[in-house]
Amino acid sequence: MRPLDRRHFNFALAAASGLVLSRSAAATPPGTFEVARSDAEWQRLLTPAQYAVLRKSKTERAGSSPLDGEKRAGTYHCAGCELALFASTTKYDSGTGWPSFWKPLDGAIGTRQETVWFMSQTEVHCRRCGGHLGHVFNDGPKPTGLRYCMNGVAMIFKPSGAPS
């Protein structure tokens, strides 16, 4: 039997739990963001699942997002502020159950280090509203070698040619 690498271990753990996982880091990264709302405003504007992920840094259940299987040309935007985050040309099937990309759009994201279950990892958030999107790992494809593993519920997909 082949040992599990970190990506498949995290996938197996999340899939086995079937739960939205908590993070030990603060829910919203510190700092000032262009789009700033009160907690009550975020709760009113977002679905409960979007609020849990974007504002409380939860993780959606693996395989639960239709965006994981999205194959059309277009752009993935933040569900909190609609900032364009990823082009469909950088999306790939990582086999984890979450939408994965090898590169964000320029100036779209921010990152910070966090510790979860005694492991250090890099959290990815929307640079405009600070919403939690997912994590970036060093096990992705060329040309970057990075895997931006995103929560589908944190994003909305806009197909090419669709009105903005």
N, C-alpha and C positions, 0 to 999 in steps of 0.2 A: 504494500500500500504506500502510495506517494504521500509525503508529509504536506500539510497545508501551508501555502505561503500566506502572508498577512492579508492580502486581498480576499482570498478564498476563506480564510479563517473568519474575517469580519463578516463576509457574506453568509457563511454557515451559521454564525452566531445570531445575526439579525433574522435570518430566515427561520431558524429554530425557535426564536423567541416570539415572533409574530407581533411584537410590541413596538411602539414608538419608543426609541431609546433616548434617555436623558444624557445631557452633556454636563461635565463638571464646570465648564467655563461659564462666564457671564453670558446671559442670553443674547444681548446685543453688544457688539464690540464697542469699546470706549472710543469717544471721538465725536466730532460734529459732522453731520451729514446734510447734504443739500435738501433732502426730503426728511423732515422730522415731524413726527406726529405723537400725540399722547397714546398711552397704552389703550385707552378706551376707543380712540379713533381707529387704531390698527384693528382692534377686535371688531369694530363695526364694518370696516372696509374689506377685511379678509374672511375667507371661509375658516371654520375651526381648524382644519388641517393646515391651511396656509399659515395661519397665525401660530400654530404649534411649531412649525418648522422655521418660518422666517423670523419670528420674534422671540421664540423660546428655545431655539436651537435643537429641536427634536429631529429625529430621522424617520422618514416614512418607511413603511415595510417594503423590503426588497420585492421587486416584481409587481408592485401595486400601481405604478405610474404608466399610463398610456404613452407618455413621452419616451419611455425606454425603447419602444418599438417604432417610433416615428421615423419615417424614411424620406419624407418630402423635403424639397429644397425650401429653405426659409431661415428664420432667425428665432432664437430662444431669448425671451425677455424676462426680467424680474417680475414676479407676480405682485410685488409690493409697490413698485414705482414705474414699471414698464421700460426700464433701461435695457437696451439691447446688450446681451451678455455673450452669446456664442452663435457662430454661424453653423449651419447644418453641415457645411463642408469639413468641419473639424470634429464631427460626432462619429463615434465608432461603437461597436458592440463589445464591451469589456467582459461580458458574461457575468456581471455582478448583480444584475437586476435593477440597476439605477442608470439613468442617462449619463453617458460618459463622453468627454471631449478631450482633445489633446492640446487645445489652445483657446483661451478666451479672446474676445474682441479687445482691442487696445483701450485701456483706461476704463474697463468695465467692472473689474473686481478689486477687492482688497483681500489681504490674507493676514492671519495671525497664528502664532503657535498656541496650542492648547494641550492639556493633558487629560486623557480619558482612559479610565481603567489602567492606570500606570503606564500608558503609552503616550508619547508625544506625537502629535500630528498637526497638519496645517489646515486650519479652517479657512473656508472661502466665503466671503460675504459680498453683497452688492456694494459697490463703492458709493452709490448715490443715496441709498436709504439704510445701509447697514444690515439688511436682511440676511440671515444665515442661508446659504445655498447648499453647502456640502463641504467636501474636503478635496485636497489635491495630494496625489501620491507620485512617487518616482518610478512607477512600473508601467507607464503608458507606451504607446507606439512612437516611432520616429515621425516627424523630425524632432519633437521636443522631449520625448521620453517621459512625458507627464500624463497623468490620468486625473482629470477634473471629474470627480464622481459626485454628481449633483442630485438633489432631491427634485423629482419631477414636479411635485406640488408647489415648489418654490418658483416655478417658471411657467410662462405661457408661450406657446409656439405660434408664430405668425408666418404662414406660408408665403413664399415669394409671390409678388404680385397682389397680395391681399392688401386692402386698405389699412393704413396705420391707425 
